[in-house]
Amino acid sequence: MQRKIRFNKAPLLGDDLIYVEQAIKSGLTFGDGTLTREVESILQDQFDDAAGILLTSSCTHALEIIAILLDLNKDDEIIVPSFTFCSTASAFMMQGAKIIFADSEIPTMNIDPQSIENLITPNTKAIVVVHYGGLGCKMEKIMNIAKENNLIVIEDNAHGFFGSMNQKQLGSFGDFSTLSFHGTKNISCGEGGALIVNNDRFLDRARVVREKGTNRFNFKSGKIKKYEWIDLGSSYLMSEISAGILKKQLLNSNKIQMGRKIIWMRYLNALSEWAEENDITLPSKPHNYTHAYHAFHMIFPSFETTKSFLKYMEDLGIEAISHYVPLHNAPIVLQTEKRTKELNLCPNSSIYSDRLVRLPLYYGLELSSVDYVIEKVLSFVVEKQKSKF
Ligand SMILES: Cc1ncc(COP(=O)(O)O)c(C=O)c1O
C-alpha cells in the first residue's frame, strides 16, 4: 500500500481535553472566563512587555479589532504585503481604508522595507508585516521607517510565535501583533487567535471592541454596576472550551516547538547541497534570528519545475503544497482598483509564489516519514534527468 504523508496535523499531546472537561464541569463555557484569563497570563509570560493580551476567536478577528481601533476613513492607506493571507488586508479594507500592497524580499518572502518606503504618502496610516514561515522581517529597519513617518506598526504574527530577532520576540516590535491558533498553526485549538497590545493607549478600548462594543470587562472586574453598549465592536471572544484546548498546548509549547525544529533542521541539513546544485532556494536561518519553524519552503527555478514537482509528490502520496496567491492581483482588489492583472505591482510576490512549495511539517510527524520525504525530494531532479535518456 502506498504511503500517505499529510502536510499538517494539529498536535496531539495525550489528555488533550483535560481543561475542556474542567470548563464543561464548571458550567461556564462562554468567553473571558477563568481559562481565558489563565491562557492570557501564560501568553503574557512570553510577551512580558506587552500592555495586555486578549484571546480572540481568530487571528482574523484580532486584526479586525485593530482596524476598528485605528478609526480609519477612506483616505487612509495601510501598507500590507501582497504575499500573505487575505485576512491581513481584508480586516482594514472592511473599515474603509485603502490597501497598498508591498512586494516581498527574496529569498525570505517577507515584506521588503524598500518597497514600504516607496509606497509611503501623506495618507499612510499603518504598516502591517507578516513574518513569513516563522522568520522575522527586518523589524529594526521597518520600525525606523515607521518612526520617521509617524506610522502604526502591526505584526500579523500568525507564523512567528516563538520566533525572535536579536533576542526580541516576534510580535513585540509593533504597536500591535496578532497570533493564530488555527488548526494549521504550531499551537492550535481548532479556530482561535490573540491580540497582543504593545501600545497601552489602545488597551481599554480593545477590550470593549472584543466584547461587542460593551464595557462588560469593567463590569466583570467590579468597576461598574451595569454594563452598557459604548462603542463599535463585535463577538470576538474565544470560548472557554477552545481556551481549554489551548492551555494544554501552551503548557507543552517547548515540546511542540522542539519537535518542529528537529524536522525543520533535518530537511535543511539533508537538502542544502542538493538545493544549491539544482538552483533551489531553501529558507534562510540568520544567526541572530530564532526561527519559529512554522513552514519549510523551497523556491524552484521555474514555474514548470514547480508544477512537475508538485505532481511528482502528489503521485507519491506526499502532501507538498504551494502557498499564498498574491493579493495585489486578487479579483476583489482588481475590481476595487478598476485595473487588470497586467499592471504587476509586486513582481517578486507573483513570480516566487508560483515557484514556492512547502514540505510536510507538524509535531508528531515521524522521522521515518521525514526521511522518506527527503529521499523522494533528493531523487526528483535525478529522476527527471534519467527520463531524458
Ligand atoms: C499570515 C496570516 N494571517 C492571518 C491568518 C488568519 O488566521 P485565522 O485563521 O486564525 O484567522 C492566516 C491564516 O492562515 C495567515 O497565514
The ligand as a Tripos MOL2 file, in Angstrom:
@<TRIPOS>MOLECULE
LIG
   16    16     1     0     0
SMALL
NO_CHARGES

@<TRIPOS>ATOM
      1 C1         -0.4160   35.4240    7.7620 C.3       1 LIG1
      2 C2         -1.7900   35.0210    8.2040 C.ar      1 LIG1
      3 N1         -2.5550   35.9120    8.8470 N.ar      1 LIG1
      4 C3         -3.7960   35.6060    9.2630 C.ar      1 LIG1
      5 C4         -4.3240   34.3460    9.0700 C.ar      1 LIG1
      6 C5         -5.7090   34.0480    9.5560 C.3       1 LIG1
      7 O1         -5.6540   33.2990   10.7260 O.3       1 LIG1
      8 P1         -7.0170   32.7830   11.4110 P.3       1 LIG1
      9 O2         -7.4430   31.5670   10.6540 O.co2     1 LIG1
     10 O3         -6.6310   32.4650   12.8290 O.co2     1 LIG1
     11 O4         -7.9950   33.8690   11.3230 O.co2     1 LIG1
     12 C6         -3.5630   33.3790    8.4040 C.ar      1 LIG1
     13 C7         -4.1270   32.0510    8.1860 C.2       1 LIG1
     14 O5         -3.5280   31.1280    7.7380 O.2       1 LIG1
     15 C8         -2.2630   33.7240    7.9620 C.ar      1 LIG1
     16 O6         -1.4940   32.8420    7.2960 O.3       1 LIG1
@<TRIPOS>BOND
     1     1     2 1
     2     2     3 ar
     3     2    15 ar
     4     3     4 ar
     5     4     5 ar
     6     5     6 1
     7     5    12 ar
     8     6     7 1
     9     7     8 1
    10     8     9 2
    11     8    10 1
    12     8    11 1
    13    12    13 1
    14    12    15 ar
    15    13    14 2
    16    15    16 1
@<TRIPOS>SUBSTRUCTURE
     1 LIG1         1 GROUP 0 **** ****
